[in-house]
């Protein structure tokens, strides 16, 4: 026992000494020095290494190091010389134990051999990954093709561009949200000032401060969006995508902006173009200089829009200027004074149909049937104001449509895509840039040995359990 503990202490000290002496050297020199040091320990202490108790002690030391790094410290030990040296000593000890047994067809030998062989196969996976693993980060923008990446070393992205062997193009990116029912907000109002009292999750038949909820009414509208396809990929006609570039066809003079909070979408308005947003959509009908039936002294450019909301369908006029129009959380502005982006004529245009779900709540307030639209205007009754509110959207998933080489596939969180030895993971996105998607590409040559090794580990454990059961009987 004392001999094994002394050997383990010397082995650990050798690992820490190697960590100090080899710090700053390249990965190749570290592997060479570690291999020579392990061979020396193997030939000098083979008798100790080939004992099952030594392998158990090494396994315990590695497990304690992993537990400490995972739960008690933020330090990454998996790339350190001493940890990999200790792990290699464990695999060497298991290999030595395997050589001590005489081959036979007994259940005892087979269970023992399969169990220990699985550890060696997993170790082989570690070696393959150490020699050939590659991780890199791809900052993609919609429609952009990329052949350069940022390397990821020890879990950190290095701001140094490297060539990537495959061409990667982001065709589309979207954020999926959990569907949430609107809630009823009760406000006290005095003049133009409001103070919220409470919000309620709605249940059919219940009353909230004199408002009896009768249910939701939903209507589905099918609207066609015009799309164009050019040298930078497919995009909705008129959208600035990426910033500074627009696909448009016979665009009117002027720029249309749709503002929702901090996010702004720009369009070059075109007749028949549909802009579809949650609970709200509009189609551009015409471009005029005056409102029909009016004879203003000053002629003002304006857009004629057909608007779809939960209240119904109607035509509105959006004049040029800073005033704009508001529809719930959205504001529309039209200006002819801003400089236009460069217009790229698409090679071809096509239409796709999008469905708009228009939702409104039905309430009975003061004996009257009242319809409220999410984020629409409040309804006033006495000292109370009732407003149907949509709770903040909760992100469900991020989905990227990639073209890698000649293959097209979708990736999302916990659902990567694979192509020619690389695995592509959806890693992040930028809320302020809806055309950006961060993708991590990983090549792990040790993946197959890992799967094989853990399968053998499960088989060896099962065979060992059968052997122990027979021994007990």
C-alpha positions in Angstrom: 0.0 0.0 0.0 2.8 2.4 1.0 4.6 1.6 -2.3 1.5 2.5 -4.4 0.9 5.8 -2.5 4.6 6.8 -2.9 4.4 6.0 -6.7 1.2 8.1 -7.0 2.8 11.0 -5.2 5.9 10.9 -7.4 3.7 10.6 -10.5 1.7 13.7 -9.5 4.9 15.7 -8.7 6.3 14.8 -12.1 3.1 16.1 -13.7 3.3 19.4 -11.9 7.0 19.7 -12.6 6.4 19.1 -16.3 3.6 21.8 -16.2 6.1 24.3 -14.9 9.1 23.4 -17.1 7.1 23.0 -20.4 5.0 26.1 -20.0 5.1 28.2 -23.1 6.3 25.4 -25.4 4.2 24.2 -28.4 1.7 21.4 -28.1 4.0 19.0 -30.1 6.9 19.4 -27.6 4.6 18.9 -24.7 3.2 15.6 -26.1 6.7 14.4 -26.9 8.0 15.2 -23.3 4.9 13.6 -21.7 5.2 10.4 -23.8 8.9 10.0 -22.9 8.1 10.6 -19.2 5.3 8.0 -19.3 7.5 5.4 -20.9 10.1 5.9 -18.1 7.4 5.4 -15.4 6.0 2.4 -17.3 9.4 0.5 -17.4 10.5 1.5 -13.9 7.2 1.0 -12.1 5.4 -1.6 -14.2 4.9 -3.9 -11.2 3.0 -1.1 -9.4 1.2 0.1 -12.4 -0.1 -3.4 -13.2 -1.9 -3.7 -9.9 -5.7 -3.2 -9.9 -5.5 -1.1 -6.7 -3.1 1.4 -8.4 -5.6 1.9 -11.3 -8.4 2.5 -8.8 -6.3 5.1 -6.9 -5.5 6.9 -10.2 -9.1 6.8 -11.2 -10.0 8.3 -7.8 -7.4 11.1 -8.2 -8.7 12.0 -11.7 -12.3 12.0 -10.5 -11.4 14.3 -7.6 -9.6 16.7 -9.9 -12.6 16.8 -12.3 -15.0 17.3 -9.4 -12.9 20.1 -8.0 -12.7 21.9 -11.4 -16.4 21.5 -12.0 -18.0 22.4 -8.6 -15.4 24.3 -6.6 -13.3 26.2 -9.1 -13.7 28.0 -12.4 -10.2 26.9 -13.6 -10.1 24.7 -16.7 -7.9 21.7 -15.9 -8.7 19.7 -19.0 -6.0 21.3 -21.1 -3.2 21.3 -18.5 -0.2 19.1 -18.8 -0.4 17.6 -15.3 -4.1 16.5 -15.7 -3.5 14.9 -19.1 -0.3 13.3 -17.7 -2.3 11.8 -14.8 -5.1 10.6 -17.2 -2.5 9.0 -19.5 -1.0 7.2 -16.4 -4.5 5.8 -15.6 -4.9 4.4 -19.2 -1.3 3.0 -18.9 -2.2 1.3 -15.6 -5.4 -0.2 -17.0 -3.4 -1.5 -20.0 -0.8 -3.0 -17.6 -3.6 -4.7 -15.6 -5.0 -6.2 -18.8 -1.7 -7.7 -19.7 -1.5 -9.5 -16.3 -4.4 -11.8 -17.1 -4.1 -15.0 -19.1 -6.6 -15.1 -22.0 -9.4 -17.5 -21.6 -13.1 -18.0 -22.6 -14.3 -17.7 -19.0 -17.0 -15.1 -18.1 -14.7 -13.6 -15.5 -11.9 -12.9 -18.1 -14.4 -11.6 -20.8 -16.2 -9.2 -18.4 -12.8 -8.0 -17.0 -11.3 -7.6 -20.5 -14.3 -5.8 -22.1 -14.6 -3.4 -19.1 -10.9 -2.4 -19.1 -10.7 -2.4 -22.9 -13.5 0.2 -23.0 -11.3 2.5 -20.9 -8.4 2.1 -23.3 -10.7 2.8 -26.3 -11.9 6.0 -24.6 -8.3 6.9 -24.0 -7.6 6.4 -27.7 -10.4 8.9 -28.4 -8.7 11.4 -26.1 -5.5 10.9 -28.1 -7.2 11.4 -31.5 -8.9 14.6 -30.2 -5.7 15.9 -28.8 -3.9 15.5 -32.1 -6.7 16.4 -34.6 -9.5 18.3 -32.8 -10.5 21.7 -34.2 -13.0 24.2 -32.9 -13.8 27.5 -34.6 -16.4 30.2 -34.5 -18.3 31.4 -37.6 -19.9 34.9 -37.3 -22.4 34.6 -40.1 -24.8 37.3 -41.7 -27.8 36.4 -43.7 -26.8 36.0 -47.4 -23.1 36.1 -46.7 -20.7 33.3 -47.7 -17.8 32.7 -45.3 -14.5 30.8 -45.7 -12.8 32.3 -42.7 -13.3 31.5 -39.0 -12.1 32.5 -35.5 -10.3 29.7 -33.7 -11.6 28.5 -30.3 -8.7 27.6 -28.0 -9.3 26.3 -24.4 -13.0 27.4 -24.7 -12.1 31.0 -25.7 -12.6 32.7 -29.1 -9.4 34.1 -30.4 -9.6 37.2 -32.6 -7.4 35.8 -35.3 -8.9 34.8 -38.7 -8.1 31.4 -40.0 -9.1 29.7 -43.3 -12.0 27.2 -43.0 -11.9 24.3 -45.4 -15.6 24.5 -46.3 -17.7 27.4 -47.6 -20.5 28.3 -45.2 -23.5 30.5 -46.1 -26.3 31.6 -43.9 -29.5 31.4 -45.9 -32.0 32.3 -43.1 -32.1 32.8 -39.4 -35.1 33.1 -37.1 -35.9 33.2 -33.4 -38.8 31.0 -32.2 -40.9 32.2 -29.3 -43.3 30.4 -26.9 -46.9 31.2 -27.7 -48.5 33.1 -24.7 -52.0 34.2 -24.3 -52.6 37.9 -23.7 -53.3 39.2 -20.2 -55.8 41.8 -19.1 -54.3 45.0 -17.5 -56.4 47.1 -15.2 -55.4 50.8 -15.0 -56.6 53.7 -12.9 -56.7 56.8 -15.1 -56.9 60.5 -14.4 -56.7 62.7 -17.4 -53.8 61.5 -19.6 -52.1 59.7 -16.7 -52.4 56.0 -16.0 -51.4 53.8 -13.1 -51.5 50.1 -13.5 -53.3 48.1 -10.7 -52.8 44.5 -11.7 -52.6 42.1 -14.6 -54.7 38.9 -14.8 -54.3 35.7 -16.7 -57.7 35.3 -18.3 -60.1 32.4 -17.7 -63.4 32.2 -19.6 -66.4 33.2 -17.6 -64.6 35.0 -14.8 -64.9 38.7 -14.0 -62.0 41.1 -13.4 -62.9 44.6 -11.9 -66.3 44.5 -13.7 -65.0 43.0 -16.9 -66.4 39.5 -17.7 -64.2 37.6 -20.0 -66.2 35.7 -22.7 -63.3 34.2 -24.7 -60.9 34.9 -27.5 -61.7 35.2 -31.2 -59.1 34.4 -33.8 -59.0 35.2 -37.5 -56.4 34.0 -40.0 -55.4 36.1 -43.0 -53.3 34.8 -45.8 -51.0 37.5 -47.3 -48.4 37.2 -50.0 -45.0 38.6 -49.6 -42.8 39.4 -52.6 -39.3 38.1 -52.5 -36.3 38.6 -54.7 -33.2 36.5 -55.2 -29.9 38.0 -56.3 -26.2 37.7 -55.9 -26.5 38.0 -52.1 -29.2 35.4 -51.5 -32.9 35.6 -51.1 -34.5 38.6 -49.2 -37.9 40.3 -48.9 -38.2 42.9 -51.6 -37.4 46.3 -50.1 -35.7 45.2 -46.9 -32.3 46.6 -46.1 -30.4 43.3 -45.9 -27.6 43.3 -45.0 -27.5 47.0 -43.8 -26.8 49.2 -46.8 -28.2 46.8 -49.4 -31.7 46.6 -50.7 -33.5 44.3 -53.0 -36.2 46.2 -54.8 -38.1 46.4 -58.1 -39.4 49.7 -59.4 -39.2 51.2 -55.9 -40.9 54.5 -55.1 -38.9 57.5 -54.0 -38.9 57.5 -50.3 -38.2 55.2 -47.4 -40.7 53.5 -45.1 -39.6 52.7 -41.5 -41.4 50.3 -39.2 -40.3 50.9 -35.6 -40.9 48.4 -32.7 -39.0 49.4 -29.5 -35.3 49.5 -30.4 -35.7 47.6 -33.6 -36.3 49.3 -36.9 -37.1 47.7 -40.3 -36.6 49.8 -43.5 -38.4 49.3 -46.8 -38.4 50.8 -50.2 -42.2 50.8 -50.7 -43.6 49.0 -53.7 -47.2 48.5 -54.8 -48.5 45.2 -53.6 -45.7 44.6 -51.1 -46.9 43.0 -47.9 -45.3 43.6 -44.5 -46.4 40.9 -42.1 -45.9 41.4 -38.3 -47.4 39.7 -35.2 -51.1 40.8 -34.9 -50.6 43.5 -37.6 -49.9 43.6 -41.3 -50.3 46.1 -44.1 -50.1 46.1 -47.9 -48.8 49.1 -49.8 -51.6 50.1 -52.3 -50.5 53.4 -53.9 -48.3 56.5 -53.7 -50.1 59.8 -53.9 -49.5 63.5 -53.2 -52.9 64.3 -51.6 -55.7 62.6 -49.7 -58.8 61.9 -52.0 -61.6 64.3 -51.2 -59.3 66.9 -49.7 -57.8 70.0 -51.3 -54.9 71.0 -49.1 -52.9 74.1 -49.9 -49.6 72.2 -49.6 -49.4 68.9 -51.4 -47.7 66.3 -49.2 -46.4 62.9 -50.5 -48.1 60.0 -48.8 -48.6 56.3 -48.9 -51.9 54.5 -49.1 -51.9 51.4 -46.9 -54.4 48.6 -46.5 -54.0 47.7 -42.8 -55.1 44.3 -41.2 -55.6 44.3 -37.4 -57.8 42.5 -34.9 -60.3 45.4 -35.4 -60.7 44.6 -39.1 -59.4 45.8 -42.4 -59.2 49.5 -43.4 -57.3 52.0 -45.5 -55.0 54.6 -43.9 -52.9 57.4 -45.3 -49.3 57.8 -44.1 -48.0 61.3 -45.0 -44.4 62.2 -45.3 -43.0 63.6 -42.1 -42.0 62.8 -38.5 -45.5 62.4 -37.1 -46.2 58.9 -38.5 -48.8 56.4 -37.5 -49.0 54.0 -34.5 -50.5 50.5 -34.4 -50.1 49.0 -30.9 -46.4 48.7 -30.3 -45.5 49.5 -33.9 -44.9 53.0 -35.4 -44.8 53.7 -39.2 -42.8 56.6 -40.6 -42.5 57.7 -44.3 -39.8 60.1 -45.5 -38.6 61.3 -48.9 -35.7 63.3 -47.5 -33.5 60.5 -46.4 -30.9 59.2 -48.9 -31.8 55.9 -50.5 -29.6 52.8 -50.2 -28.2 51.3 -53.3 -30.8 49.2 -55.2 -29.9 45.8 -56.4 -32.3 44.4 -59.0 -32.9 40.7 -58.2 -32.4 38.1 -60.9 -35.9 36.7 -60.2 -38.8 37.5 -58.0 -41.4 35.2 -56.4 -44.1 35.4 -53.9 -44.7 33.3 -50.8 -47.8 33.2 -48.6 -47.6 34.0 -44.9 -50.5 33.6 -42.5 -51.4 36.4 -40.1 -53.3 35.4 -36.9 -55.4 38.2 -35.7 -56.5 37.8 -32.1 -59.0 39.8 -30.1 -60.6 39.3 -26.7 -64.3 39.5 -26.0 -65.5 41.1 -22.7 -68.7 42.2 -21.2 -68.3 45.5 -19.4 -71.3 47.4 -18.1 -73.7 45.2 -20.0 -72.0 45.9 -23.3 -69.9 43.5 -25.4 -66.4 45.0 -25.9 -63.6 43.8 -28.2 -60.0 44.4 -27.1 -57.0 43.8 -29.3 -53.6 42.9 -27.8 -51.5 46.1 -27.4 -54.4 48.2 -28.8 -56.1 51.2 -27.4 -57.6 50.8 -23.9 -61.3 50.9 -23.1 -62.5 53.4 -20.5 -65.3 52.6 -18.0 -65.6 54.9 -15.0 -62.3 55.3 -13.2 -60.9 52.1 -14.8 -59.1 51.5 -18.1 -59.0 48.0 -19.5 -56.3 47.0 -21.9 -55.4 43.6 -23.4 -51.7 43.2 -23.2 -49.3 40.7 -24.7 -46.7 39.5 -22.2 -43.0 39.8 -23.2 -42.1 37.1 -25.7 -39.9 34.3 -24.3 -37.4 32.9 -26.7 -37.9 29.2 -27.5 -35.2 28.4 -30.1 -32.8 29.8 -32.6 -32.8 28.2 -36.0 -30.2 28.8 -38.8 -30.6 27.5 -42.4 -27.0 26.8 -43.6 -25.6 26.0 -47.0 -22.3 24.2 -46.3 -20.5 23.2 -49.5 -23.3 21.7 -51.6 -25.5 20.6 -48.7 -28.3 22.6 -47.1 -29.5 21.9 -43.6 -31.1 23.5 -40.5 -29.4 23.7 -37.1 -30.9 24.7 -33.8 -29.8 24.6 -30.1 -29.2 20.9 -29.1 -29.8 19.8 -32.8 -26.6 20.3 -34.7 -25.8 19.5 -38.4 -23.0 17.3 -39.7 -21.0 17.6 -42.9 -17.6 16.1 -44.0 -16.3 15.5 -40.4 -17.5 18.8 -39.0 -20.4 19.3 -36.6 -22.1 22.7 -36.7 -23.7 24.0 -33.5 -26.1 27.0 -33.1 -24.1 28.9 -30.4 -25.5 32.5 -30.2 -27.2 35.4 -31.9 -27.4 39.2 -31.6 -30.8 40.6 -30.6 -30.1 43.9 -32.2 -29.1 42.4 -35.5 -31.8 39.9 -36.8 -29.6 38.9 -39.7 -26.7 37.6 -37.6 -26.1 34.0 -36.3 -23.1 32.7 -34.4 -22.2 29.1 -35.4 -19.5 26.9 -33.9 -17.9 24.3 -36.1 -16.2 21.3 -34.4 -14.1 18.5 -35.8 -13.6 15.6 -33.3 -11.7 12.6 -34.8 -12.1 10.9 -31.4 -15.9 10.9 -31.5 -16.2 7.3 -32.8 -13.8 5.8 -30.2 -15.7 7.7 -27.5 -19.0 6.1 -28.6 -17.4 2.7 -29.0 -15.6 2.9 -25.7 -18.7 3.9 -23.7 -20.7 1.1 -25.4 -18.0 -1.4 -24.4 -18.1 0.1 -20.9 -21.8 -0.6 -20.5 -21.4 -4.1 -21.9 -18.5 -4.9 -19.6 -20.5 -3.6 -16.6 -23.4 -5.9 -17.6 -21.2 -8.9 -18.0 -19.5 -8.2 -14.7 -22.9 -8.1 -13.0 -23.8 -11.4 -14.5 -20.5 -12.9 -13.3 -21.0 -11.6 -9.8 -24.5 -12.9 -9.6 -23.3 -16.4 -10.6 -20.6 -16.2 -8.0 -23.0 -15.3 -5.2 -25.2 -18.3 -6.1 
